[in-house]
């Protein structure tokens, strides 16, 4: 998008296709679609990412008459979302992974304003963290989400809104990670090539990150961390005296508004809504013990003394080296603001 942090990405800029923001013009062709055959599904549409893991390996089943759109570029995606908004679509099913959800929410934010449709997330990617949080089964179909929507099964989640300081348009996602999380995400790409998806992929990536940290020795870049300056906004709630403003090397920083993570990891503590942050200082102290406590959600003052910090906040300012990952995509180093945005309504099964 013009003037957003997408401009600097070295990884594919869109889950659908890697196109620069300068391609946002009127020359993009409209995406193929199927028109609804009856009024039954006139308020429903599906954005399908043909590159997503499940879509490439197992054809989806669509109720007869549901519109299915496959935008191949960001201009097409934005054009499709604008058209669906004008037509009054009330349920938008996203058949893709976490990155596809991020792109749809980001491209749709300034189109929808306060009138966003209900979103259905069909887990077709390789990790599907948001679908896991929402309780959508791996084998769910479009018809299951339509049934949930029609019967009022709706869950609300507030995405994280991320913008570089001084920029106008943010990116929206659900799982932010920096420090060793960036390296672990690159490990995850290897597990995907082995065919691992969902919790298995996450588990293998976590195992690889733990092994690299333990076996790399004191000079390991995994243990050395990345320098970051972190400041939490007004109303932040630190656990056990965590500092609200600090600077130094960090082993890992994670933030999310999700309530349930893959592997049922309780890294933020007890299950709750809102923007939550986990910060672990570098080099990590008593690594294996701290790791086990973090994954279990242990909430003790000893963690703070060992350099493990948890804070709930509606806004986080972070100036970081090494970049960060948002829902599977890597973004560059810089000075950013993370905010808890307005809730999005999700249909669940």
N, C-alpha and C positions, 0 to 999 in steps of 0.2 A: 504494500500500500504506500502511496506517496507519503514521504516524510515519516516513515516508521522505522523501527529497529530491524524490520525485515531487510532493509536496504543493504546491511552489512553482512548478511549471512553467507558463509562459505559452503554450508550444507544446502541441500535442496530447499528452496524457499517456500514451497507449498507441498503439502502431502500429495496433491494431484500431479503437480509438474513443477520443475524448477524454472520459473520465469521471473525476470526482474520486474520491479514495480513500474518501470518506464513502459512496460507493455500494456498498461491499463489505458486502453484507448478504444475507439469505436470500431476498430477493424476486426476485433475478435468475433469469430463465428459463434452462433448460438449452439448450445449443447443439444445433442439428440434427446428426444423425449417421446413418451407415449402419453397420449391424451386420455383422460378418464372416459370410460364408456358409459358411466351412469353418474347420477348425483351422489351415489353412496360414498365415493372416494374423492369428490371434487375438492374437499378441504384438506386432502392428504397428499404429500409429495415425498419422494425419496431422493436424496442426494447420494449417489453411489460412487465410491472410489474404486475403479476397476483394478488399481494397482495394489489394493489392500490384500493381505495374506489370504483370508477366507474367500474373498471374491475371485481370486486367481485359482483357487484349488477346489472350490465347491460352489456351483451356481446357486444364487439365492432364489427363494420362492417368493413371488409377488402375487398378491390377490389380483385377479383380473380387473383391469381398469385403473389401477394405481399408477400415477405418473412416476416414471423413473428417469432421472437425469444424471448424466455423467460428464460434468464439466471437466475439461482437460487442462485449463489454465486459470489463473486468478482472474483475469478479465471475464472469462466465461462464468466462473463461480459468482462473481459479484453481479453480473447481468442476470443470471438465473435467480439469485436471491431477491433482486429488486423486482423481477417479474412476479415471483411467487408472492411477494409482499403486496403488490398491487392487486393480485387476484384473491387476496384474503385467505391464503392457506393457513390453517390452524395447527396442523401437526406436520412437522418436518422431521422425517426419519433420516439419520445419517448412518449409512452403511460403510463404515470404515474404522480406522483405529483412532487412537487418542490424537494423533496429529491432524487427522481429517476433521475431528470435532473442533480442535483449536482453530483451524483455518476457516471453518464455516462460522464459528462464533465471532472471530475477528473480522471477517469480511462482511458479516451481517450486522455488526453492532450499530454502525451509523445509518444503516438502511432501516432497521427495525425501530430504533429508538426505544420507547417504552412499550411498544406493541409487538414484541418478539413472539413467534409461535411457540407452542409446546414442542420440545425437542425429544425425539426418540433416538437412543444410541444403540445400534446393532453392532455387537462386538466382532468386527471383521479384521482387526489388526493383529499385531503380534503380542501386544501387552494388554491392551484394553483395561487400563486401570480404572477409568471412569465407569465403565460398564460393571466392573467388579464392585465398585463402591455403591452403585445403584441397584445391585442385585439382579442384573440382567444375565440370564443363563447364556453359556457359550453357544448353545444351539438354538437360541431364540430366532424367530423369523419376524418379518415385517408385520404379519397378521397378529402376532402376540403383542406388539407395541400398539397397534391400532386398537386392539381389545382393551389394553390397559388405559389408553387415552379415553376411549368411549365410556369406560366404567369408572373414571375418576381416580385411577391409580397414578398419582402425580407426586414426585419428590422434587424438592427445591435444593439447588446448590448454587453458591455464589462463585463464579470464576475468579481467578486472580487476574487483575488488570496490571499489565507491566508496560512501562514506557521509560525511555531514556529521558533524563532531565532536559527540559527545554523543548521536547517534541509534543505534538498535539495528539497523535493517534496511537493508542496502545495496542498491544497484543493480549489476547485473552486465553487463559489455559488453566489447568488444575494442579499440575505437579511441577514445581520449580526445584532445581537442584544445581549446586555449584561445588567447586572443589573436587574431591574424589568422585562425586556423583557423575561428573562429566566423563571421567575415565571409565567408570562402571557402565555408563551408557554405551560407550564404544565397545566394551566387552560384550554387551548385550547383542550388538549387531552380529558378532561372531556366533553367539548361541542361536540367533535366528537362522543363520546360514546352515546350522546343524538341524534345523527343523523344530527347535524348541520355541514354544509360544506360551503366553499367559503366565501362570504362576511358575511353570517349569523354567521359562526363560529368565524370570526374575530371580528365582532361586539359584540358577547357575551363575548369573551375573554377580549376585551377592557373594557366593562361594569364591568366585574368581577374585573379587575385590578384597575379601578377607585374606585370601592366600597371598595376594600380591603385597598387601600391607605387612603381613607377618614375615614373609620370606625375603622381602626387599632390604631388610636391615635399616639401621638408623639413617642412612643416607638416601633411602628410597624416596623418589619424588612423590610416591603415594603418601608417605608420612610427613613430608615437608610442608604440604598444604599450599594454599594460595592466599596472598594478602587481601584482606577485605576490611572495609570500614562499614559498620552497620549502625543504623540509628532507627529506633522505633518511634512511631508517632504517638500523639496524645491518647491517653486511655489504654495504653499497652498494659498487659498483665504478665509480669515476669514470674517464673517459678523459682522459689528458694533464693531470691536476691539476684537473679541474673541481671547484668548491666543493660541499661536501655540505650547506651551509646558506647561503642568500643571500636578499636582497630587492632588488627594483628593477623597472623597466619591462621587460617582455618582449614581443618581437615575436610569437613563437609558442612554445607548449609543446605537445608531443605525447607520448603514451605509449601503448604497445601491448604485448600478449603474442603477437601474430601474428608469423609468420616471413616471410611474403611479403605485400607491400602491392600495391594497384593500381598499374599502370604499371611494376611491378617497381622501385618507388622504394626505394632502400636508405638511407633517412634515418637509420636507427639503426646503420648500419655493416654488418658481415658478418651473414649469416643465422644466427640462433640463437634458442633458446627463452627464455622468461622475460619479466619486465616490464622494458621498456627505455624510457628517456626521452630526448627531444631538447628542448633549451632554447636559444632564440636571443634574445639581448639586443636591446633597442630603444634607439635606432633601429638597424636592421641595418647593419653595416659591409660595404663592398665587396659590395653585395647580389648582383649577378649572379654574381660569382665564387663567393661563398659558397653561393648557391642551387645552382649547378651541382655543386659539391663535395658538398653535402648529398645531392642526389638520386642521385649516383653512389655514395655510401657512402664517400667519401674519408676516410681516418683519419690526419690529420696534426696535429701540435701547432699549426700555423698556424691551424687552425679555432678552437681554444680561445682563442688570442690575438685572434681576430676576434669573439669573443662567441658562439661556437657550442659548446654543451656537451652531452656524451653521458654518461649514467650508467645502469648496470644496478642495479636495487634491487628488493627484495621489498616495500618500503613507501615511499610518498612522501606527505608532508604538504604541502598547498598551500592557501594563503589567497589568493584571487584576486578581482579585480574583473572585470566584464564577462561573467561566466558561462563555461560550457564546453559542449562538444558531446560526447555519447557516442553513437556509432553512429547519427548523423544527428539526434538530438534535442537541443535546447538546454536546459540546466539553469542555475539562477540562480547569481549570485556567492555566495561564502561560503568557509568554512574546511572543507576536506575531507581525508579520508585515502583514498589509493589503495593497494590491496594486491593482490598476486598470489594468486589463490584456488586452490582445489583443481582439478586437471585435470578436464575434461569429455571423454568419449570421443565421437568423431564418426565415423560411417560415411562412407567415401569411395568414389568410383566407380572 
